[in-house]
Amino acid sequence: MVATKPSASLEDTRMIKGLFWCLAVLFAQLGLLRYVDRRVAAMPRLADIPRTDEKEGGPPAGGLDA
């Protein structure tokens, strides 16, 4: 029995499917990155959060009374 080489059209189909899968994964990653970027952009910045001085307000939360 002689092994036959797959036809050119089958190889082309596999290559095109592979390219479509690569593009699908790429766009999925870009979509996820955009989602995460918007979530991070909506978070308050550390400079915008008012700082509380621990000396003025008493013991810090969770501190033990000794």
Secondary structure, 3 states (H helix, E strand, C coil): CCCCCCCHHHHHHHHHHHHHHHHHHHHHHHHHHHHHHHHHHHCCCCCCCCCCCCCCCCCCCCCCCC
